[in-house]
Amino acid sequence: MRFVLDYWLLAALLLLAVFAGGRAWLRDHPEHDPWSPLSPTDDPEGWATKSKIAGIRDDPAECRAFLQRSDIEFTPLDPTGAGACRREDRQVLAAEQDLGLVLRPSRPQATCAVGAGLARWLQHGVQPAAESLLGVRVEAIEHYGTNNCRRIGGGETGSWSEHATGNAIDIAAFVLEDGRRIVVRRDWAEGDAAAAFLQIARDTACHEFSTVLSPDYNAAHADHLHLDQAQRGGMGWTFCR
């Protein structure tokens, strides 16, 4: 009987040691810790990053806390609109010095989740791809806007677009520091370095946004990358095409 008790005591102590060691390791590697908040944009990605990104889509307060941890300034705005186009979560996206490039048109308004996704996408996707494939960084992004009170496809019926609540942004072109301009409509299917950059920009956006639609999806997206943060629960499900 004493042997059995000693065995279970030893097993319990070993499990406790493993648990304590695991928690200590997670404290040193918060990118893998599902219980810690989303790390700042310049921290490495980890096993839990995807679910944390999904979490801030549903939680504007935590999203703003993430931006503050990342030293990204933003300008909160009062809610506006009505019905399906009510924009409760509304802010001016980050300034040029925080994103490291210019948005054209400047000072677009969108949800916090769009701003957070954009900041992470630039840090982990766009700029590394530009430097690797094109030998230079992106200095400006041209976009078609964020908010538009309309249904998907612009019809009278059907589901409302994420643009209706400012929860999306449409990217049309990337301007490089050497003056080159990479245009989605013109360069998507060219088969050169510019096209490869656009493909990687689309693919890496899928890690940061809930929905990513490109020219590969349909003709309506032939001239832009549609990026939105539609809420699909905490599992981090995305649609990327």
SESEZA-881994 format. One record per atom (N, C-alpha, C): x, y, z; residue in three letters. Coordinates in steps of 0.001 Angstrom, whole numbers, padded with zeros to 6 digits, always signed. Each point is the difference from the previous one (the first is absolute). Last residue first. Example, Ala and Ser with C-alpha at 12.3 -4.5 7.8 and 13.67 -1.06 7.14 Angstrom:
2
+012850-002250+007080SER
+000820+001190+000060SER
-000770+001090+000730SER
+000290-005720-000070ALA
-000890+001190+000000ALA
+000900+001200+000000ALA
//
This chain:
241
-009381+033809-051074ARG
-000014-000443-001394ARG
+000614+001087-000896ARG
-001542-001616+005389CYS
+001102+000604-000733CYS
+000007-000525-001425CYS
-002656+000185+005161PHE
-000264-000317-001401PHE
+001019+000766-000824PHE
-000182-001954+005477THR
+000155+001059-000996THR
-000439-000504-001362THR
-000029-001089+005839TRP
-000336-000408-001371TRP
+000101+001187-000935TRP
+000813-000478+005008GLY
+000934+000558-000985GLY
-000278-000457-001408GLY
-002328-000762+004422MET
+000837-001077-000542MET
+000985+000494-001056MET
-003644+002398+002657GLY
+001358+000011+000507GLY
+000930-001041-000586GLY
-004381+002487-002551GLY
+000262-000739+001221GLY
+001480-000040+000318GLY
-001580+002412-003721ARG
-000373-001395-000218ARG
+000272-000843+001234ARG
-000333+005440-002166GLN
+000087-000814+001209GLN
-000513-001404-000294GLN
+002448+003644-003436ALA
-001292-000567+000375ALA
+000179-000934+001194ALA
+003095+003338-002466GLN
+000117-000662+001300GLN
-001363-000504+000477GLN
+002702+001213-005127ASP
-000964+000379+001035ASP
+000186-000853+001243ASP
+002028+001549-005292LEU
+000401-000520+001298LEU
-001054+000414+001019LEU
+001044-000322-005710HIS
-000981+000332+001035HIS
+000418-000683+001298HIS
+002677+001645-004605LEU
-000054-001023+001040LEU
-000996+000485+001049LEU
+000068+001411-005492HIS
+000357+000289+001394HIS
+000025-001276+000843HIS
-001345+000473-004759ASP
+000879+001159+000170ASP
+000374+000291+001447ASP
-002919-003626-001610ALA
+001121-000002-000938ALA
+000989+001126+000255ALA
-004370-001679+002099HIS
+001212+000294+000767HIS
+001243+000002-000892HIS
-004377-000969-001672ALA
-000242+001189+000806ALA
+001222+000406+000808ALA
-000195-004034-002621ALA
+000302+001198-000783ALA
-000204+001279+000794ALA
+001228-004426+002777ASN
-000954+000292-001071ASN
+000363+001324-000672ASN
+003097-002773+002808TYR
-001343-000305+000496TYR
-001063+000235-001063TYR
+004776+000987-000416ASP
-000271-001429-000162ASP
-001421-000371+000414ASP
+001839+004450+000593PRO
-000456-000270-001364PRO
-000265-001483-000273PRO
-000423+001070+005067SER
+000945+000517-000981SER
-000560-000194-001411SER
-001272-000018+005752LEU
-000467-000300-001346LEU
+000895+000719-001001LEU
-000502-001527+005560VAL
+000900+000596-000982VAL
-000461-000448-001375VAL
-001651+000071+005634THR
-000329-000241-001401THR
+001002+000723-000876THR
+000757+000007+004619SER
-000994-001068-000023SER
-000369-000402-001428SER
+004910+002038+001496PHE
-001370+000418-000258PHE
-000916-001210-000095PHE
+004742-000416+000769GLU
-000360+001154+000820GLU
-001464+000411-000126GLU
+002338-003560-002463HIS
+000339-000259+001401HIS
-000559+001079+000923HIS
-000379+000291-004764CYS
-000908-001036+000508CYS
+000303-000369+001450CYS
+002742+002944-002575ALA
-001178+000679+000539ALA
-000978-001001+000600ALA
+003784-001546-002342THR
+000314+000395+001379THR
-001145+000786+000632THR
-000425-001355-004559ASP
+000096-001179+000873ASP
+000281+000386+001453ASP
-000107+003423-003371ARG
-001317-000605+000212ARG
+000078-001134+001011ARG
+004028+001935-001264ALA
-000773+000981+000759ALA
-001395-000541+000284ALA
+002710-002492-002822ILE
+000412-000158+001400ILE
-000736+000996+000885ILE
-000766+000319-004601GLN
-000506-001286+000479GLN
+000361-000213+001474GLN
+001713+003796-002210LEU
-001437+000130+000252LEU
-000595-001295+000529LEU
+004542-000030-001311PHE
-000197+000819+001195PHE
-001484+000119+000336PHE
+001150-002121-003985ALA
+000329-000856+001144ALA
-000182+000761+001306ALA
-000506+002402-003980ALA
-001120-000920+000197ALA
+000249-000911+001199ALA
+003470+002852-001272ALA
-001114+000792+000512ALA
-001209-000884+000273ALA
+003813-001892-002053ALA
+000201+000238+001432ALA
-001142+000806+000609ALA
-001517-002560-004301ASP
+001311+000552+000334ASP
+000096+000237+001511ASP
-003940-001440-002758GLY
+000991-001061+000134GLY
+001394+000482+000327GLY
-004631+002173-000739GLU
+001116+000209-000913GLU
+001081-001068+000090GLU
-004537+001061+002275ALA
+000233-001225-000774ALA
+001195+000099-000938ALA
-001304+003654+003058TRP
-000347-001236+000699TRP
+000443-001243-000753TRP
+000341+004981-001099ASP
+001151-000859+000259ASP
-000343-001370+000565ASP
-003188+003708-001239ARG
+000978-000132-001074ARG
+000989-001130+000225ARG
-003441+001117+003279ARG
-000622-000302-001288ARG
+001034-000315-001079ARG
+001588+001351+004346VAL
-000667-001300+000012VAL
-000577-000336-001375VAL
+004375+003025+000755VAL
-001445+000191-000109VAL
-000684-001357-000108VAL
+004828+002686+001498ILE
-000500-001347-000244ILE
-001524+000055+000091ILE
+004248+003612-000903ARG
-001378-000128+000475ARG
-000513-001374-000411ARG
+005081+002902+000834ARG
-000825-000967-000712ARG
-001372-000124+000650ARG
+003629+002732+001794GLY
-000937+000607-000932GLY
-000848-000965-000790GLY
+003260-000805+003677ASP
+000730+000411-001200ASP
-000925+000565-001079ASP
-001671-001715+004162GLU
+000878+001128+000319GLU
+000798+000472-001208GLU
-004830-002352-000784LEU
+001279-000339+000607LEU
+000869+001233+000222LEU
-005540-001198-000292VAL
+001031+000874-000557VAL
+001295-000253+000755VAL
-004899-002766-001063PHE
+001105+000205+000936PHE
+001053+000861-000705PHE
-005768-001030-000593ALA
+001371+000073-000505ALA
+000982+000243+001140ALA
-004850-000898+000595ALA
+000114+000065-001460ALA
+001436-000065-000503ALA
-003438-001487+004464ILE
+001350+000431-000369ILE
+000164-000072-001512ILE
-004138+000434+003903ASP
+000317-000526-001327ASP
+001324+000597-000469ASP
-002745-001087+005008ILE
+000773+000951-000807ILE
+000358-000687-001308ILE
-003651-000462+004712ALA
+000725-000523-001160ALA
+000809+001122-000645ALA
-003503+000393+003452ASN
+000785-001144+000476ASN
+000796-000643-001132ASN
-003510+003722+000405GLY
+001405+000408+000020GLY
+000936-001097+000446GLY
-004827-000364-000788THR
+000366+000409+001361THR
+001475+000417+000094THR
-001827-001356-004152ALA
-001122+000757+000556ALA
+000300+000507+001401ALA
+002868-002976-002551HIS
+000251+001430-000194HIS
-001101+000845+000628HIS
-000284-004714-000256GLU
+000752+000456+001174GLU
+000377+001474-000135GLU
-004411-001767-002546SER
+001460-000039-000097SER
+000623+000400+001333SER
-004956-002285-000503TRP
+000701+001280+000049TRP
+001509-000232-000066TRP
-003727-003347-002264SER
+000719+000314+001234SER
+000692+001352-000094SER
-004352-000726-003102GLY
+001178-000782+000338GLY
+000673+000486+001270GLY
-002848+003050-003758THR
-000250-001092+000932THR
+001307-000729+000284THR
-000160+003706-002952GLU
-001039+000406+000937GLU
-000284-001061+001053GLU
+004988+000538-002450GLY
-001402-000163-000352GLY
-000954+000474+001084GLY
+005091-000307-000260GLY
-000652+001273-000268GLY
-001472-000090-000351GLY
+003595-003357+001383GLY
-000334+000115-001413GLY
-000743+001264-000352GLY
-000343-001223+004912ILE
+001011-000649-000830ILE
-000448+000039-001450ILE
-001981+003917+002896ARG
-000013-001454+000075ARG
+001109-000574-000877ARG
+000202+004987+002443ARG
-000546-000755-001126ARG
-000012-001483+000305ARG
+002138+004794+001772CYS
-001267-000593+000443CYS
-000682-000694-001179CYS
+005252+001004+001192ASN
-000951+000277-001068ASN
-001291-000726+000357ASN
+005610+000852+001761ASN
-001423-000078+000344ASN
-000877+000442-001175ASN
+004827-000400-000591THR
-000319-000934+001077THR
-001499-000139+000233THR
+003693+001421-004421GLY
-000849+000408+001105GLY
-000340-001126+000945GLY
+002975-000090-003906TYR
-001281+000496-000500TYR
-000970+000360+001128TYR
+005757+000084-000307HIS
-001174-000819+000307HIS
-001262+000670-000529HIS
+005916-000167+000053GLU
-001186+000655-000541GLU
-001203-000913+000219GLU
+005067+000643+002466ILE
-001036-000928-000464ILE
-001189+000831-000465ILE
+005732+000775+000895ALA
-001396+000454-000001ALA
-000901-001126-000481ALA
+004738-000557+000609GLU
-000122+001294+000669GLU
-001433+000520+000025GLU
+003051-004976-000287VAL
-001189+000733-000459VAL
-000082+001307+000767VAL
+004800-002557-000933ARG
-001208+000000+000817ARG
-001136+000764-000678ARG
+004126-002936-002408VAL
-000277+001323+000556VAL
-001300-000075+000794VAL
+001774-003604-002771GLY
+001223+000657+000427GLY
-000189+001363+000625GLY
-003039-003681-001792LEU
+000149+001221-000792LEU
+001207+000825+000417LEU
-001285-004264+002080LEU
-000261-000190-001426LEU
+000318+001217-000860LEU
+000699-000048+004876SER
+000541-001248-000543SER
-000130-000083-001514SER
-001836+003712+002424GLU
+001462+000014+000097GLU
+000605-001238-000643GLU
-004711+000267+000227ALA
+000525+001037-000880ALA
+001526+000013+000010ALA
-002242-002884+002980ALA
-000135-000458-001388ALA
+000579+001020-000968ALA
-000140+001119+004639PRO
+000968-001066-000279PRO
-000070-000500-001442PRO
-003246+003277+001261GLN
+001370+000529-000079GLN
+001050-001107-000177GLN
-004671-001312+000382VAL
+000262+000896-001125VAL
+001462+000424-000076VAL
-001434-002980+003713GLY
-000252-000467-001354GLY
+000507+000922-001091GLY
+000220+000689+004922HIS
+000345-001406-000183HIS
-000152-000500-001439HIS
-000876+004671+001385GLN
+001195-000438+000730GLN
+000441-001402-000399GLN
-004031+001873-001768LEU
+001154+000745-000494LEU
+001291-000509+000632LEU
-004017-001828+001585TRP
+000247-000416-001385TRP
+001221+000712-000578TRP
-001634+001265+004276ARG
+000681-001291+000042ARG
+000364-000470-001405ARG
-002503+003987+000363ALA
+001323+000178+000608ALA
+000784-001304+000022ALA
-004480-000130-001519LEU
+000860+000719-000938LEU
+001410+000154+000558LEU
-003328-001868+002765GLY
+000384-000917-001073GLY
+000943+000651-000983GLY
-001823+002698+003385ALA
+000949-000967+000558ALA
+000480-000972-001069ALA
-003344+003105-001215GLY
+001263+000673+000282GLY
+001051-000946+000539GLY
-004345-001653-000646VAL
+000630+000278-001288VAL
+001351+000674+000209VAL
-002599-000706+003801ALA
+000515-001269-000512ALA
+000650+000162-001368ALA
-002243+003666+002104CYS
+001308-000272+000594CYS
+000609-001266-000581CYS
-003412+002530-003162THR
-000026-000615+001321THR
+001416-000180+000525THR
-000559+003988-003380ALA
-000379-001412-000039ALA
-000108-000515+001433ALA
+001379+004599-003503GLN
-000686-000429+001211GLN
-000430-001454-000141GLN
+004261+003128-002308PRO
-001255-000740-000170PRO
-000577-000405+001347PRO
+004024+003068-001538ARG
-000896+000013+001152ARG
-001331-000727-000253ARG
+002529+001174-004484SER
+000505-000026+001372SER
-001144-000026+001012SER
-000027-002136-005212PRO
-000136+001239+000755PRO
+000423-000160+001464PRO
+002780-002201-001067ARG
-000605+000959-000934ARG
-001341-000541-000482ARG
+004166-000639+004078LEU
-001238-000499-000582LEU
-000601+001091-000874LEU
+005348-001068+001682VAL
-001117+000913-000179VAL
-001201-000763-000550VAL
+004187-001909+003310LEU
-000303+000370-001379LEU
-001211+000914-000021LEU
+001712-001974+004020GLY
+001222-000030-000791GLY
-000232+000272-001465GLY
-002958-000103+004137LEU
-000089-001076-000994LEU
+001274-000120-000828LEU
-000323+003432+003252ASP
-000202-001265+000701ASP
-000080-001182-000965ASP
+000450+004561-001490GLN
+001209-000374+000731GLN
-000141-001339+000715GLN
-003748+001922-002440GLU
+001100-000436-000860GLU
+001207-000488+000792GLU
-004708-000296+002509ALA
+000719+001027-000737ALA
+001183-000596-000753ALA
-004638-002781+001295ALA
+001277+000483+000520ALA
+000668+001011-000925ALA
-005350-000384-000272LEU
+001092-000975+000049LEU
+001327+000685+000316LEU
-004899+001550+001674VAL
+000927+000322-001078VAL
+001186-000940+000126VAL
-004880-001525+001821GLN
+001194+000769+000325GLN
+000763+000335-001275GLN
-004612-002846+002389ARG
+000399+000926-001073ARG
+001216+000800+000446ARG
-004134-003632+001305ASP
+001461-000083+000160ASP
+000617+000786-001149ASP
-004615-000032-000082GLU
+000295+000179+001419GLU
+001504+000068+000252GLU
-003454+000617-004182ARG
+001431-000211+000207ARG
+000339+000341+001449ARG
-004496-001385-003362ARG
+000433+000604+001252ARG
+001454-000346+000254ARG
-003042-001441-003653CYS
+001189+000812-000249CYS
+000436+000780+001237CYS
-003932-002772-000202ALA
+001092-000889-000404ALA
+001297+000758-000237ALA
-003187+002934+002673GLY
-000376-001292-000557GLY
+001197-000868-000314GLY
+001347+004996+000278ALA
-001172-000652+000577ALA
-000232-001343-000664ALA
+004134+004278+000958GLY
-000799-000850-000866GLY
-001146-000650+000743GLY
+004544+001274+002652THR
-000807+000735-000976THR
-000798-000991-000827THR
+003539+000767+004827PRO
-000795-000824-000919PRO
-000818+000875-000950PRO
+004548+002049+001898ASP
-001322-000350+000492ASP
-000728-000885-001007ASP
+005378-000111+000261LEU
-001066+000889-000447LEU
-001329-000463+000575LEU
+005865-000511+000783PRO
-001359-000527+000105PRO
-001027+001056-000390PRO
+005236-000713-001438THR
-000935+001036+000434THR
-001402-000576+000075THR
+005450-001922+000471PHE
-001223-000002-000781PHE
-000922+001056+000580PHE
+005529-002234+000231GLU
-001002+000988+000359GLU
-001213-000117-000920GLU
+003860-003576+001704ILE
-000669+000487-001196ILE
-001111+000956+000432ILE
+003186-002985+002608ASP
+000360+001410-000198ASP
-000551+000554-001307ASP
-000807-004410+002099SER
+000859+000072-001185SER
+000474+001417-000300SER
-003033-000983+003536ARG
+001207-000792+000296ARG
+000998+000084-001147ARG
-004162+002036-000670GLN
+000783+000758+000977GLN
+001272-000755+000384GLN
-003084-002135-002820LEU
+000629+001115-000701LEU
+000871+000814+000947LEU
-002532-003455+001918PHE
+001069-000537-000848PHE
+000717+001123-000746PHE
-003798+001119+002451ALA
+001105-000283+000905ALA
+001186-000575-000773ALA
-003977+000666-002319ARG
+000674+001280+000264ARG
+001165-000181+000968ARG
-002618-003772-000857CYS
+000675+000412-001230CYS
+000752+001309+000209CYS
-002770-001597+003407GLU
+001267-000733-000038GLU
+000786+000345-001257GLU
-004244+001909+000339ALA
+000821+000495+001107ALA
+001355-000701+000020ALA
-003343-001369-003191PRO
+000666+001267-000323PRO
+000887+000526+001121PRO
-001769-004906-001427ASP
+000199+000734+001245ASP
+000742+001310-000279ASP
-000908-003617-003189ASP
-001252+000050+000750ASP
+000070+000915+001211ASP
+003774-000800-002821ARG
-001063+000379-000937ARG
-001319+000207+000729ARG
+003893-001647+002216ILE
-000122+001460-000022ILE
-001015+000464-001032ILE
+000931-004694+000470GLY
-000599+000555+001201GLY
-000163+001510-000054GLY
+002271-002488-003428ALA
-001453-000172-000084ALA
-000692+000652+001190ALA
+004634-000113+000086ILE
-000448+000939-001031ILE
-001510-000077-000148ILE
+001969-003122+002806LYS
+000013+001320+000624LYS
-000444+001072-000987LYS
+000531-004446-001494SER
-001199+000120+000830SER
-000056+001360+000691SER
+003831-000941-002622LYS
-001204+000010-000838LYS
-001259+000183+000833LYS
+004309-000494+002138THR
-000221+001299-000628THR
-001320+000044-000766THR
+002323-003658+002603ALA
-001284+000563+000425ALA
-000354+001291-000727ALA
+004143-002470-000753TRP
-001096-000954-000169TRP
-001353+000631+000286TRP
+003662+003565-001336GLY
+000072-001272+000709GLY
-001214-000861-000243GLY
+003328+004717-001745GLU
-001276-000703+000041GLU
+000181-001345+000684GLU
+003094+004504+001087PRO
-000183-001153-000899PRO
-001389-000600+000143PRO
+000771+005324+000841ASP
+000346-001260+000652ASP
-000230-001175-000958ASP
-001097+004700-000875ASP
+001379-000369-000324ASP
+000475-001254+000737ASP
-004469+001947+000556THR
+000202-000370-001399THR
+001422-000470-000295THR
-002029-000709+004983PRO
+000166+001129-000919PRO
+000411-000453-001396PRO
-002749-003567+002876SER
+001266+000718+000136SER
+000069+001166-000976SER
-004444-002245+002385LEU
+000726+000020-001269LEU
+001230+000881+000125LEU
-001692-002096+004584PRO
-000542+000842-001073PRO
+000864-000066-001255PRO
-000371-004273+003335SER
+000602+001336+000018SER
-000582+000832-001144SER
-001082-004651+000748TRP
-000590+000819+001043TRP
+000591+001405+000076TRP
+001475-003605-003021PRO
-001358+000409-000359PRO
-000664+000894+001029PRO
+005293-000725-001447ASP
-000873-000129+001171ASP
-001416+000463-000343ASP
+004081+000211-002790HIS
-000576-001352+000010HIS
-001044-000195+001098HIS
+002459+004079-000560GLU
-000630-000217-001303GLU
-000636-001380-000108GLU
+002627+001491+003819PRO
-001434+000334+000026PRO
-000693-000196-001339PRO
+004402-001615+002597HIS
-000378-000079-001417HIS
-001502+000306-000126HIS
+002123-000049+004232ASP
+001136+000474-000790ASP
-000298+000013-001494ASP
-003228-001646+003017ARG
+000249+001396+000393ARG
+001145+000594-000805ARG
-000961-004571-000556LEU
-000981+000851-000667LEU
+000171+001465+000376LEU
+002675-003198+002205TRP
+000402+000111-001419TRP
-000969+000898-000756TRP
-001020-001013+004444ALA
+001164+000885-000048ALA
+000448+000208-001445ALA
-003445-003059+000784ARG
-000470+001361+000203ARG
+001155+001002-000050ARG
+001064-004586-000270GLY
-000722+000443-001185GLY
-000494+001424+000129GLY
+002053-002052+003679GLY
+000975+000289-001039GLY
-000659+000508-001263GLY
-002753-001418+003503ALA
+000700+001229+000381ALA
+001032+000390-001053ALA
-002257-004091-000615PHE
-000924+001122-000131PHE
+000690+001327+000310PHE
+002437-003968+000683VAL
-000218+000231-001433VAL
-000903+001206-000216VAL
+000655-001396+004402ALA
+001227+000580-000529ALA
-000139+000317-001481ALA
-003513-002256+002136LEU
+000072+001380+000472LEU
+001231+000701-000550LEU
-000490-004570-000851LEU
-000983+000770-000768LEU
+000025+001468+000396LEU
+002695-002928+002470LEU
+000515+000140-001371LEU
-000950+000822-000858LEU
-001351-001108+004344LEU
+001079+000985+000038LEU
+000586+000235-001387LEU
-003271-003347+000506ALA
-000593+001315+000185ALA
+001062+001089+000007ALA
+001408-004483-000158ALA
-000645+000380-001265ALA
-000594+001396+000091ALA
+001823-001863+003892LEU
+001054+000331-000953LEU
-000598+000459-001324LEU
-002958-001571+003228LEU
+000575+001267+000439LEU
+001086+000452-000964LEU
-001939-004208-000653TRP
-000912+001072-000398TRP
+000500+001366+000438TRP
+002549-003769+001293TYR
-000056+000073-001467TYR
-000873+001166-000450TYR
+000202-001082+004584ASP
+001222+000669-000448ASP
+000004+000182-001512ASP
-003508-002466+001861LEU
-000114+001406+000352LEU
+001213+000797-000464LEU
+000072-004670-000566VAL
-000985+000601-000898VAL
-000130+001495+000288VAL
+002702-002547+002868PHE
+000623+000112-001326PHE
-000939+000703-000978PHE
-001574-001124+004307ARG
+000908+001154+000063ARG
+000652+000235-001359ARG
-002676-003814+000467MET
-000823+001204+000000MET
+000860+001258+000000MET
//
